[in-house]
Amino acid sequence: MTTRFVSYRTGLLAFAILGSAALAAPRGGSAGAIKLPPGFSIAPYATGVPNARSMTQGPKGVLFVGTRVNRGKVYAVLDRDGDGRAEKVVTVASGLNMPNGVAWRDGALYVAEISRVLRFDGLPAWLDGPAGAPAPKPAIVRDDFPTDTHHGWKFIRFGPDGLLYVPVGAPCNVCDEKDPRYASITRMKPDGSGFEIFARGIRNSVGFDWHPETHELWFTDNGRDMLGDDRPPDELNRAPKSGMDFGFPACHGGDIPDPQFGKETGCAGTTPPEQKLGPHVAALGMRFYTGTMFPEPYRGQIFIAEHGSWNRSTPIGYRVTLVRLENGRAASYEPFAEGWLAGDRAWGRPVDVEVMPDGALLVSDDERGVIDRITYRN
């Protein structure tokens, strides 16, 4: 039996007990066990990437990968010859505080820790330079984000407006904090100035992307725990403008009032999810598919990495799902790649997805410390 700790802002320390459904990984799992639609295949892109989390593409076949551990590392995964299999993994930085989020822009790598955003300049030249040369030191872009580790790790990405979007998760399972930055997605200029809250009422978003045509922000959000196995759902949301409120902590899933914080307002004025996802699937990274390798029915659609439930009596998630759109709105939700969950035991946990220049889809897995590559061949 495995014991896990869940921190609450009420001052209580709760214990979640996972029985036979614990997340122990059985031996022998491999990409070959993953089920995909006909014509698709999956194979390792990179191994030896411990706690591989969020991904972003740099120049000349470089993929930067963050991690979500204390004193964590950031990696550069190199596929210089473009054969679809990385030949080298290089540690770019180490000793960072949960450096989950990575974003590349204008020759610089931005890395999000719990309470600050860093910028690394000169990495391409360093990667091409002599072995053993010290890595470039980071500049601090902003260092005044909250220090809470509960939902403190961040996914970051630059929007089509040139601003860096940075979520700030709720520091709890469910709570109503006075600091308006909590439970939000914020944005700022690349130098850290012009900070503002873009959207509110978001418990914990660890993945977002912009529609390739409308440039509307879409994001995943993890629903609260301790309301039972089947509610609330995780969410895929759409924010076509700033200032929208997605309900947390008063409302979950667009129509479930919180028993403590939703007694007065309920779900009134809440923006409902664009698509309800599975309950407790831990939907994280998401991308619009902008490549041409996959068949036409997949182009412009949304792939979501579901990390998997940690406290549900019957585990679910541990897969990559597909949300299909019609006329710019979510129309359906279905499994795309599954098999990381074998019975009630998980041997892998998808975290993020990334569309490569050749149209392949990468999937990071922090359980195995690998990045897999999904391709299509007719």
C-alpha positions as CSV (number, residue, x, y, z in Angstrom):
1,M,0.0,0.0,0.0
2,T,1.3,3.4,-1.0
3,T,0.8,6.6,1.1
4,R,0.7,10.0,-0.5
5,F,0.4,13.4,1.0
6,V,-2.0,16.1,-0.1
7,S,-1.5,19.6,1.2
8,Y,-4.4,21.8,2.1
9,R,-4.4,25.6,2.9
10,T,-6.8,24.9,5.8
11,G,-3.7,23.8,7.7
12,L,-4.7,20.1,7.7
13,L,-2.4,17.4,6.3
14,A,-4.5,14.8,4.6
15,F,-3.4,11.3,3.6
16,A,-4.6,9.7,0.4
17,I,-4.3,6.0,0.6
18,L,-3.9,4.1,-2.7
19,G,-4.5,0.4,-2.5
20,S,-3.9,-2.1,-5.4
21,A,-4.4,0.8,-7.9
22,A,-1.2,2.5,-6.8
23,L,1.0,3.9,-9.5
24,A,3.8,1.4,-9.2
25,A,5.1,0.7,-12.7
26,P,5.3,-3.0,-13.7
27,R,8.5,-4.0,-15.4
28,G,8.6,-4.6,-19.1
29,G,6.5,-1.7,-20.4
30,S,7.6,-0.3,-23.7
31,A,6.3,1.8,-26.6
32,G,5.3,-1.4,-28.4
33,A,2.5,-1.9,-25.9
34,I,0.8,1.4,-27.0
35,K,-2.4,1.1,-29.1
36,L,-2.8,3.5,-31.9
37,P,-5.2,4.0,-34.9
38,P,-4.3,2.1,-38.1
39,G,-1.3,3.5,-39.9
40,F,0.3,5.1,-36.8
41,S,3.3,3.8,-35.0
42,I,5.3,4.8,-31.9
43,A,9.0,4.4,-31.2
44,P,11.5,6.0,-28.7
45,Y,12.8,9.4,-29.7
46,A,15.1,9.9,-26.7
47,T,15.9,7.8,-23.6
48,G,17.9,8.9,-20.5
49,V,15.8,12.0,-19.9
50,P,14.8,11.6,-16.2
51,N,11.5,13.2,-15.3
52,A,10.9,14.5,-18.8
53,R,8.1,17.0,-18.7
54,S,7.4,20.1,-20.8
55,M,9.0,20.5,-24.2
56,T,9.9,23.3,-26.6
57,Q,11.8,23.4,-29.9
58,G,15.0,25.3,-30.4
59,P,17.1,25.6,-33.5
60,K,19.0,23.0,-35.5
61,G,17.3,19.8,-34.2
62,V,17.4,20.8,-30.5
63,L,14.5,20.0,-28.2
64,F,14.6,21.5,-24.7
65,V,12.9,19.6,-21.9
66,G,12.0,20.7,-18.4
67,T,11.6,18.6,-15.2
68,R,9.4,18.8,-12.1
69,V,11.7,17.9,-9.2
70,N,13.4,19.9,-6.6
71,R,16.9,20.7,-7.7
72,G,15.7,19.8,-11.1
73,K,17.5,19.8,-14.5
74,V,16.8,21.2,-18.0
75,Y,17.9,19.1,-20.9
76,A,18.8,19.7,-24.5
77,V,17.8,16.7,-26.6
78,L,19.7,16.7,-29.9
79,D,18.7,15.1,-33.2
80,R,21.2,16.8,-35.4
81,D,20.8,14.5,-38.4
82,G,17.0,14.7,-38.4
83,D,16.5,10.9,-38.5
84,G,13.8,10.9,-35.8
85,R,16.0,9.5,-33.1
86,A,18.0,11.8,-30.8
87,E,21.6,10.9,-30.5
88,K,22.5,12.9,-27.5
89,V,21.0,14.4,-24.3
90,V,22.9,17.3,-22.7
91,T,22.2,18.9,-19.3
92,V,21.7,22.6,-19.8
93,A,21.0,23.6,-16.2
94,S,20.7,21.8,-12.9
95,G,19.8,22.6,-9.2
96,L,16.7,24.5,-10.2
97,N,13.4,24.6,-8.3
98,M,11.0,22.4,-10.3
99,P,11.9,23.9,-13.7
100,N,8.9,22.4,-15.5
101,G,8.2,25.1,-18.0
102,V,10.4,25.8,-21.0
103,A,9.8,28.2,-24.0
104,W,12.1,29.3,-26.9
105,R,12.0,32.7,-28.4
106,D,14.4,35.0,-30.3
107,G,17.5,32.9,-29.6
108,A,16.8,32.4,-25.9
109,L,15.5,29.7,-23.7
110,Y,13.0,30.8,-21.0
111,V,12.7,28.4,-18.0
112,A,10.0,28.7,-15.3
113,E,10.8,27.6,-11.7
114,I,8.3,27.8,-8.9
115,S,8.7,31.6,-8.1
116,R,10.7,32.9,-11.0
117,V,11.3,32.9,-14.8
118,L,14.9,32.6,-16.1
119,R,16.3,33.3,-19.6
120,F,19.3,31.5,-21.0
121,D,21.2,33.2,-23.8
122,G,23.8,31.7,-26.0
123,L,22.8,28.0,-25.7
124,P,23.1,27.1,-29.5
125,A,26.7,28.4,-29.5
126,W,27.5,26.5,-26.3
127,L,26.0,23.3,-27.6
128,D,28.1,23.6,-30.7
129,G,31.2,24.5,-28.7
130,P,33.9,22.4,-27.1
131,A,32.9,19.7,-24.7
132,G,33.4,20.6,-21.0
133,A,32.8,24.4,-21.5
134,P,30.6,25.8,-18.7
135,A,27.0,26.4,-19.7
136,P,25.7,30.0,-19.9
137,K,24.4,31.5,-16.7
138,P,20.8,32.5,-16.7
139,A,19.4,36.0,-16.4
140,I,16.4,36.6,-14.1
141,V,13.3,37.8,-16.0
142,R,11.0,37.9,-13.0
143,D,11.3,36.5,-9.5
144,D,8.2,37.5,-7.6
145,F,5.8,34.7,-8.3
146,P,4.3,32.9,-5.3
147,T,6.7,30.3,-3.6
148,D,4.0,27.6,-3.0
149,T,5.1,24.2,-4.3
150,H,1.5,22.9,-4.4
151,H,0.5,23.5,-8.0
152,G,3.5,25.8,-8.2
153,W,5.2,24.2,-11.2
154,K,4.5,26.0,-14.4
155,F,4.0,25.4,-18.1
156,I,5.0,28.5,-20.1
157,R,4.7,29.5,-23.7
158,F,4.8,32.6,-25.9
159,G,1.6,33.6,-27.5
160,P,1.0,35.0,-31.0
161,D,1.0,38.4,-29.4
162,G,4.6,38.0,-28.4
163,L,3.8,37.8,-24.7
164,L,5.0,35.0,-22.3
165,Y,2.0,33.3,-20.7
166,V,2.6,31.9,-17.2
167,P,0.0,30.1,-15.1
168,V,-0.2,30.4,-11.3
169,G,-2.0,27.3,-9.8
170,A,-4.1,27.3,-6.7
171,P,-1.9,26.5,-3.7
172,C,-4.4,23.9,-2.5
173,N,-6.9,21.3,-3.5
174,V,-9.6,24.0,-3.3
175,C,-9.4,27.4,-1.6
176,D,-10.2,31.0,-2.1
177,E,-7.0,33.1,-1.9
178,K,-6.9,36.9,-1.6
179,D,-3.9,37.2,-3.9
180,P,-5.5,37.5,-7.4
181,R,-2.6,35.8,-9.1
182,Y,-3.6,32.4,-7.7
183,A,-5.7,30.2,-10.0
184,S,-5.0,32.3,-13.1
185,I,-3.1,32.5,-16.3
186,T,-0.9,35.6,-16.4
187,R,1.2,37.1,-19.2
188,M,4.0,39.5,-19.5
189,K,6.5,40.9,-22.0
190,P,9.7,38.9,-22.7
191,D,11.7,41.2,-20.3
192,G,9.2,40.6,-17.5
193,S,7.5,43.9,-17.6
194,G,3.8,44.6,-18.4
195,F,2.6,41.8,-16.1
196,E,-1.1,41.2,-16.1
197,I,-3.7,38.5,-15.3
198,F,-5.2,37.2,-18.6
199,A,-7.8,34.7,-17.2
200,R,-9.1,33.7,-13.8
201,G,-10.8,30.8,-12.0
202,I,-8.3,28.2,-13.3
203,R,-7.3,25.7,-10.7
204,N,-4.2,24.3,-12.3
205,S,-3.3,24.6,-16.0
206,V,-0.2,22.8,-17.1
207,G,-0.7,23.0,-20.9
208,F,-2.1,25.5,-23.5
209,D,-1.8,26.4,-27.1
210,W,-3.4,28.9,-29.6
211,H,-5.7,28.0,-32.4
212,P,-3.6,28.3,-35.6
213,E,-6.2,30.3,-37.4
214,T,-8.2,32.3,-34.8
215,H,-5.2,32.7,-32.4
216,E,-7.6,32.0,-29.5
217,L,-6.0,30.5,-26.3
218,W,-7.1,27.0,-25.4
219,F,-5.9,25.3,-22.2
220,T,-6.3,22.3,-20.0
221,D,-7.3,22.5,-16.3
222,N,-7.2,19.9,-13.6
223,G,-10.4,19.5,-11.6
224,R,-10.4,19.4,-7.8
225,D,-10.0,16.2,-5.8
226,M,-12.2,14.7,-3.0
227,L,-15.6,14.9,-4.7
228,G,-15.6,11.2,-5.6
229,D,-14.3,9.1,-8.5
230,D,-16.5,10.6,-11.2
231,R,-16.5,14.3,-10.6
232,P,-15.6,16.9,-11.4
233,P,-14.2,16.4,-14.9
234,D,-10.9,17.8,-16.0
235,E,-11.4,20.6,-18.6
236,L,-10.4,21.8,-22.0
237,N,-11.2,25.5,-22.1
238,R,-11.2,28.3,-24.7
239,A,-10.3,31.9,-23.9
240,P,-10.9,34.1,-27.0
241,K,-10.3,37.3,-24.9
242,S,-8.8,38.4,-21.7
243,G,-10.7,38.9,-18.5
244,M,-12.7,35.6,-18.5
245,D,-13.5,33.6,-15.4
246,F,-13.6,29.8,-15.5
247,G,-15.2,29.3,-12.1
248,F,-12.7,28.0,-9.6
249,P,-13.2,27.7,-6.6
250,A,-16.9,28.2,-6.7
251,C,-17.7,26.1,-9.7
252,H,-16.2,23.0,-11.3
253,G,-16.8,21.6,-14.8
254,G,-19.1,24.5,-15.6
255,D,-22.1,23.0,-13.7
256,I,-20.9,21.6,-10.3
257,P,-21.1,24.1,-7.4
258,D,-18.3,23.6,-4.9
259,P,-19.9,22.4,-1.6
260,Q,-17.9,25.0,0.4
261,F,-17.1,27.9,-1.9
262,G,-20.1,27.7,-4.3
263,K,-22.9,28.0,-1.8
264,E,-23.7,31.6,-2.7
265,T,-22.9,32.1,-6.3
266,G,-22.8,28.5,-7.6
267,C,-21.9,28.5,-11.3
268,A,-23.5,31.8,-12.2
269,G,-21.3,33.8,-14.5
270,T,-18.8,30.9,-15.0
271,T,-17.4,30.2,-18.5
272,P,-18.1,26.5,-19.1
273,P,-15.5,24.1,-20.5
274,E,-15.2,23.8,-24.2
275,Q,-14.9,20.1,-23.6
276,K,-15.3,18.1,-20.4
277,L,-12.5,15.6,-20.1
278,G,-12.3,12.5,-18.0
279,P,-12.6,12.9,-14.2
280,H,-9.1,13.1,-12.6
281,V,-7.3,12.1,-15.8
282,A,-4.7,14.9,-15.0
283,A,-4.8,16.5,-18.5
284,L,-1.5,18.3,-19.0
285,G,0.2,19.3,-22.2
286,M,-2.0,20.0,-25.3
287,R,-1.2,21.0,-28.9
288,F,-3.1,21.8,-32.1
289,Y,-1.8,19.5,-34.7
290,T,-0.2,21.8,-37.3
291,G,1.8,19.2,-39.3
292,T,1.0,17.4,-42.5
293,M,2.3,13.9,-41.8
294,F,-1.0,12.7,-40.2
295,P,-4.1,12.3,-42.4
296,E,-6.5,15.2,-43.0
297,P,-9.0,14.3,-40.2
298,Y,-6.2,14.9,-37.6
299,R,-5.0,18.3,-38.9
300,G,-6.0,21.3,-36.9
301,Q,-7.3,19.0,-34.1
302,I,-6.1,18.9,-30.4
303,F,-3.9,16.3,-28.9
304,I,-3.9,16.1,-25.0
305,A,-1.4,14.3,-22.8
306,E,-3.3,12.8,-19.8
307,H,-0.9,12.1,-17.0
308,G,-3.3,9.8,-15.2
309,S,-5.3,9.8,-11.9
310,W,-3.4,9.5,-8.6
311,N,-6.3,9.0,-6.2
312,R,-9.1,7.4,-8.1
313,S,-10.2,3.9,-6.9
314,T,-10.0,2.7,-10.5
315,P,-7.1,4.5,-12.4
316,I,-7.9,6.3,-15.6
317,G,-5.9,8.5,-18.0
318,Y,-2.3,7.5,-18.8
319,R,-2.9,8.2,-22.5
320,V,-3.0,10.7,-25.3
321,T,-6.5,11.8,-26.3
322,L,-7.9,13.7,-29.3
323,V,-10.4,16.5,-29.3
324,R,-11.9,17.1,-32.7
325,L,-13.2,20.5,-33.7
326,E,-16.1,21.6,-35.9
327,N,-16.4,25.3,-36.9
328,G,-13.8,26.3,-34.3
329,R,-15.5,24.6,-31.4
330,A,-14.9,21.2,-29.6
331,A,-17.1,18.5,-31.0
332,S,-15.8,15.2,-29.7
333,Y,-13.3,13.6,-27.3
334,E,-11.7,10.2,-27.9
335,P,-8.6,8.1,-27.0
336,F,-5.8,8.3,-29.6
337,A,-2.8,6.5,-27.9
338,E,-3.4,4.3,-24.9
339,G,-1.7,1.4,-23.1
340,W,0.6,3.1,-20.6
341,L,-1.9,1.8,-18.0
342,A,-1.8,-2.0,-17.8
343,G,-4.8,-3.2,-15.8
344,D,-4.6,-1.1,-12.6
345,R,-0.9,-0.4,-12.8
346,A,0.8,2.4,-14.8
347,W,4.2,1.8,-16.4
348,G,4.3,5.2,-18.1
349,R,2.8,8.7,-17.7
350,P,2.4,11.1,-20.6
351,V,3.1,14.8,-19.8
352,D,3.5,16.9,-22.9
353,V,3.1,16.7,-26.6
354,E,5.0,18.5,-29.3
355,V,4.5,18.7,-33.1
356,M,7.8,18.4,-34.9
357,P,8.7,20.0,-38.2
358,D,8.3,16.7,-40.1
359,G,4.8,16.3,-38.6
360,A,5.7,13.6,-36.0
361,L,4.2,14.0,-32.5
362,L,6.5,13.7,-29.6
363,V,5.2,12.5,-26.2
364,S,7.2,13.1,-23.0
365,D,7.0,10.5,-20.2
366,D,8.2,11.5,-16.7
367,E,7.6,8.0,-15.3
368,R,10.1,6.3,-17.7
369,G,12.3,9.3,-18.4
370,V,11.8,9.0,-22.2
371,I,10.3,10.9,-25.1
372,D,8.4,8.8,-27.7
373,R,7.7,9.7,-31.3
374,I,4.4,9.0,-33.0
375,T,4.4,8.8,-36.8
376,Y,2.0,7.9,-39.6
377,R,2.7,5.9,-42.7
378,N,-0.1,4.9,-45.1
